[in-house]
Amino acid sequence: MEQIRVGVIGLGAIGERLIQGFNANKYTTVQAVVDTDKERASKMAEKLGGINWYNHHMKMLAEEELDLVYVAVPPKYHHAVTMDVIEKGVHVLCEKPLANSVEEAKEMFEKAEQAGIIHAMNFPLNYSSPANTFDQMIKEGYIGQLRKLELSMNFPNWPRLWQQNDWVAGREQGGFVLEVGVHFIQLTQRIFGSITHINSRLELPKDTTKCETGVIASLALANRTPFLINGMSQIAGTERIAYTAYGTEGSLSLIDWGTLKGGKLGEEIHSIENEKEDTSTLIDNLVAAIAGKESHLYTFKDGYEAQIILEKLRDK
Ligand SMILES: NC(=O)c1ccc[n+]([C@@H]2O[C@H](COP(=O)([O-])OP(=O)(O)OC[C@H]3O[C@@H](n4cnc5c(N)ncnc54)[C@H](O)[C@@H]3O)[C@@H](O)[C@H]2O)c1
């Protein structure tokens, strides 16, 4: 199989993380990188063996022959940058959230479909075996009939210490509802189907440039099963993210992304061994899709559907 030539736009914490993934896959080669920060771009290019680097994505798109472009710039630039990649007709992987508004997300999905390219989103929970075990146990009836879903997010620090940048704590394109909530909204849509928004309230600081410090939201699944979201930042304690499904026969939680806990009615809640093999990675699935083989990708359609709920939760 021929090497898949990858261009990466945006070399922050996350861009760098996926570059490691592309390096680890024997079918993908990072051929060029872009960052508006020239020093960051040149250093990364050097680290990758002296590959080409650019400080504008249009220059890379004009000069490089690429099979796939990965967009890892901050959310408010996803639309502009990704639309240029779509225009060029190159397969595209975009970071979540897909865009910074429903209109942008819709246009990105529609244009990517029209272009006939592969379009994918980086929603890592879909490739995590605990999340997939959660899905499987729900489908096998571990909790019986679902009565309520709950997402609780507690952040002592927002932004988290590993993600200090100039946008993630801003109201325009940051906040934990957008950054973290999106993963569980998409996972809910995947496992349980469509969601409707009933009402929500954000706790917002007086400084209108700063993101929410709290959210309480009431959503519902298609059959009216309630889905509650409850989040707070700048609080005592440790970070904890718990996604719980309560059913007629028991409950099941995915805690801190990778731990499964649950119990049947009458039992204590206990840890549940995750017996699934590690699932294939996002990059394995991109490689398969580009080779025309069967693959499991979450596309701009999934990003767009999640964005509809996200924008209802955000008080823009
Ligand atoms: N999938 C996940 O699990 C996950 C987790 C965290 C963040 N993210 C997403 O990843 C994206 C990047 O997040 P991050 O934490 O790495 O951000 P970051 O701010 O650390 O890095 C972004 C980089 O993009 C560069 N940049 C900004 N505008 C650009 C442009 N127009 N062209 C080229 N480069 C540009 C910046 O100079 C910076 O180096 C965001 O969309 C974020 O929501 C995804």
The ligand as a MOL file (V3000), in Angstrom:
LIG
                    3D

  0  0  0     0  0            999 V3000
M  V30 BEGIN CTAB
M  V30 COUNTS 44 48 0 0 0
M  V30 BEGIN ATOM
M  V30 1 N -9.9360 15.6330 20.0440 0
M  V30 2 C -9.5920 15.9380 21.2890 0
M  V30 3 O -9.6390 15.1170 22.2050 0
M  V30 4 C -9.1640 17.3430 21.5890 0
M  V30 5 C -8.6960 17.6990 22.8650 0
M  V30 6 C -8.3310 19.0220 23.0890 0
M  V30 7 C -8.4430 19.9680 22.0640 0
M  V30 8 N -8.9300 19.6050 20.8430 0 CHG=1
M  V30 9 C -9.1000 20.5580 19.7400 0
M  V30 10 O -7.8720 20.6540 19.0230 0
M  V30 11 C -7.7260 21.9620 18.4570 0
M  V30 12 C -6.3780 22.5410 18.8600 0
M  V30 13 O -6.2960 22.6110 20.2580 0
M  V30 14 P -4.9070 22.8920 21.0000 0
M  V30 15 O -5.1390 22.6850 22.4420 0
M  V30 16 O -3.8190 22.1440 20.3250 0 CHG=-1
M  V30 17 O -4.7420 24.4610 20.6970 0
M  V30 18 P -3.3990 25.3400 20.7520 0
M  V30 19 O -3.8360 26.7400 20.8950 0
M  V30 20 O -2.4440 24.7290 21.7330 0
M  V30 21 O -2.7500 25.1110 19.3170 0
M  V30 22 C -3.2910 25.6470 18.1530 0
M  V30 23 C -2.1510 25.9360 17.1950 0
M  V30 24 O -2.7130 26.4230 15.9710 0
M  V30 25 C -1.9510 27.5480 15.5330 0
M  V30 26 N -2.8300 28.3520 14.6910 0
M  V30 27 C -3.8110 29.2080 15.0600 0
M  V30 28 N -4.4590 29.6780 13.9740 0
M  V30 29 C -3.8660 29.0980 12.9070 0
M  V30 30 C -4.0970 29.1810 11.5130 0
M  V30 31 N -5.0660 29.9310 11.0060 0
M  V30 32 N -3.2810 28.4790 10.6850 0
M  V30 33 C -2.2980 27.6980 11.1880 0
M  V30 34 N -2.0420 27.5760 12.5160 0
M  V30 35 C -2.8200 28.2710 13.3430 0
M  V30 36 C -1.4750 28.2250 16.8030 0
M  V30 37 O -0.3350 29.0310 16.5700 0
M  V30 38 C -1.1750 27.0110 17.6890 0
M  V30 39 O 0.1400 26.5540 17.5230 0
M  V30 40 C -8.9340 22.7570 18.9690 0
M  V30 41 O -9.9280 22.7450 18.0000 0
M  V30 42 C -9.4030 21.9750 20.1780 0
M  V30 43 O -10.7860 22.1400 20.4160 0
M  V30 44 C -9.2600 18.3100 20.5960 0
M  V30 END ATOM
M  V30 BEGIN BOND
M  V30 1 1 1 2
M  V30 2 2 2 3
M  V30 3 1 2 4
M  V30 4 1 4 5
M  V30 5 2 4 44
M  V30 6 2 5 6
M  V30 7 1 6 7
M  V30 8 2 7 8
M  V30 9 1 8 9
M  V30 10 1 8 44
M  V30 11 1 9 10
M  V30 12 1 9 42
M  V30 13 1 10 11
M  V30 14 1 11 12
M  V30 15 1 11 40
M  V30 16 1 12 13
M  V30 17 1 13 14
M  V30 18 2 14 15
M  V30 19 1 14 16
M  V30 20 1 14 17
M  V30 21 1 17 18
M  V30 22 2 18 19
M  V30 23 1 18 20
M  V30 24 1 18 21
M  V30 25 1 21 22
M  V30 26 1 22 23
M  V30 27 1 23 24
M  V30 28 1 23 38
M  V30 29 1 24 25
M  V30 30 1 25 26
M  V30 31 1 25 36
M  V30 32 1 26 27
M  V30 33 1 26 35
M  V30 34 2 27 28
M  V30 35 1 28 29
M  V30 36 1 29 30
M  V30 37 2 29 35
M  V30 38 1 30 31
M  V30 39 2 30 32
M  V30 40 1 32 33
M  V30 41 2 33 34
M  V30 42 1 34 35
M  V30 43 1 36 37
M  V30 44 1 36 38
M  V30 45 1 38 39
M  V30 46 1 40 41
M  V30 47 1 40 42
M  V30 48 1 42 43
M  V30 END BOND
M  V30 END CTAB
M  END
